[in-house]
Structure formats: C-alpha cells, structure tokens
Amino acid sequence: MWSSDNTWGGDYAPIDGDSVYVPTGLNLLVDIDSSPILNAIFVEGSLIFAPNETNSQHHRTFDARYIYVQGGRMQVGTEQYPYTSKITITMHGKASDPYLPTYGNKVIGVREGDLEMHGPVRTPTWTTMEKTELPGAKQITLRRAVDW
C-alpha cells in the first residue's frame, strides 16, 4: 500500500518531484487521498486504484508528469468492481518539457502492458451535437440528454 512506510523501505513516501518505480511482482495499491506532483512513475508491476466502497463521494487525486507502464498494469477499478467514487488523475507539464520518445509529455504511456479504467455504467454512452458550434463557443446542444 502506498501509505505504508514498508513500501518505501521503511523510509518516507515520495514527495513532490520524486520518481517512483513499481517493479515486476509488486502490486502497489494507491490508498492515499492526494499524491504529491510526482515526476515519473515507471510501472512494471501493478499500480492499482481501488474505489472507496464505503463512500461514493470520496475524491482521490493523483498527480504526475509521466506515467509509463512497461509490461505491467495500471488499473482503476475492475469490470466486476468498478471505480464508483471520484478520481482525478492530472498529468502536469508544458509543451516545452522533455518528452518520452514515441509517447510525448504529460502522458500515460503503455507498452506491452494494460491500462484498465472501469467506472459506473453510463447510458447513453454517446450522442451527437444538435448543430455545429463556432470555435470558442461556451455551450453545445446535444440531440439527447446524457449523464456524463
């Protein structure tokens, strides 16, 4: 678990600007409400965000410049147990920041791994716009109501 000092070798958890390595065989459960703004997270094991099953209004935030999944897994909820509380994953940076080759910057990159995000079932899952809007429009009109 992220909140356990044992996860970090008995030391302290990562702070702003740190990078995190999740090695093969480690299933790291993110059980903190808010992360520092991390530099990079390299995932060869599993980075798991489980929903707060006792409070659907719970809000977790996770911040990084890069998340790179190489042969591992990043999982937000599962098909059987969707993420029903709220999560905000924010990728930080600007266009001039260094980039991961092929992937870019401010990115969740996946190579030979899995990225799974499961939330509540939403219907309808898509709709069309009633009319074309001009660039800079503050509102759009949809053909049917949605709950996303």
Solvent accessible surface area in square Angstrom, and as a share of the most:
residue,aa,sasa,rsa
1,M,116,0.52
2,W,3,0.01
3,S,65,0.42
4,S,35,0.23
5,D,85,0.44
6,N,128,0.66
7,T,40,0.23
8,W,50,0.17
9,G,73,0.70
10,G,55,0.53
11,D,84,0.44
12,Y,138,0.52
13,A,36,0.28
14,P,15,0.10
15,I,98,0.50
16,D,98,0.51
17,G,51,0.49
18,D,49,0.25
19,S,63,0.41
20,V,4,0.02
21,Y,120,0.46
22,V,0,0.00
23,P,50,0.31
24,T,109,0.63
25,G,71,0.69
26,L,65,0.33
27,N,99,0.51
28,L,1,0.01
29,L,56,0.28
30,V,1,0.01
31,D,45,0.23
32,I,32,0.16
33,D,85,0.44
34,S,71,0.46
35,S,11,0.07
36,P,33,0.21
37,I,67,0.34
38,L,1,0.00
39,N,55,0.28
40,A,5,0.04
41,I,0,0.00
42,F,80,0.34
43,V,0,0.00
44,E,60,0.27
45,G,8,0.08
46,S,14,0.09
47,L,0,0.00
48,I,41,0.21
49,F,0,0.00
50,A,42,0.32
51,P,20,0.12
52,N,43,0.22
53,E,135,0.61
54,T,134,0.78
55,N,67,0.34
56,S,67,0.43
57,Q,149,0.66
58,H,29,0.13
59,H,79,0.35
60,R,17,0.06
61,T,39,0.23
62,F,0,0.00
63,D,21,0.11
64,A,0,0.00
65,R,91,0.33
66,Y,24,0.09
67,I,0,0.00
68,Y,37,0.14
69,V,0,0.00
70,Q,57,0.25
71,G,48,0.46
72,G,9,0.09
73,R,78,0.28
74,M,0,0.00
75,Q,26,0.11
76,V,6,0.03
77,G,3,0.03
78,T,41,0.24
79,E,148,0.67
80,Q,141,0.62
81,Y,128,0.49
82,P,41,0.26
83,Y,9,0.04
84,T,67,0.39
85,S,11,0.07
86,K,117,0.49
87,I,41,0.21
88,T,50,0.29
89,I,41,0.21
90,T,51,0.30
91,M,33,0.15
92,H,48,0.21
93,G,29,0.28
94,K,131,0.55
95,A,103,0.80
96,S,94,0.61
97,D,28,0.15
98,P,108,0.68
99,Y,146,0.55
100,L,37,0.18
101,P,101,0.63
102,T,135,0.78
103,Y,66,0.25
104,G,23,0.22
105,N,34,0.17
106,K,94,0.40
107,V,26,0.15
108,I,47,0.24
109,G,2,0.02
110,V,48,0.28
111,R,125,0.46
112,E,138,0.62
113,G,25,0.24
114,D,64,0.33
115,L,74,0.37
116,E,53,0.24
117,M,104,0.46
118,H,49,0.22
119,G,38,0.36
120,P,61,0.38
121,V,138,0.79
122,R,105,0.38
123,T,98,0.57
124,P,30,0.19
125,T,100,0.58
126,W,160,0.56
127,T,25,0.14
128,T,63,0.37
129,M,80,0.36
130,E,86,0.39
131,K,121,0.51
132,T,128,0.74
133,E,45,0.20
134,L,147,0.73
135,P,134,0.84
136,G,69,0.67
137,A,51,0.39
138,K,193,0.82
139,Q,153,0.68
140,I,101,0.51
141,T,67,0.39
142,L,54,0.27
143,R,154,0.56
144,R,120,0.44
145,A,92,0.71
146,V,43,0.25
147,D,77,0.40
148,W,165,0.58
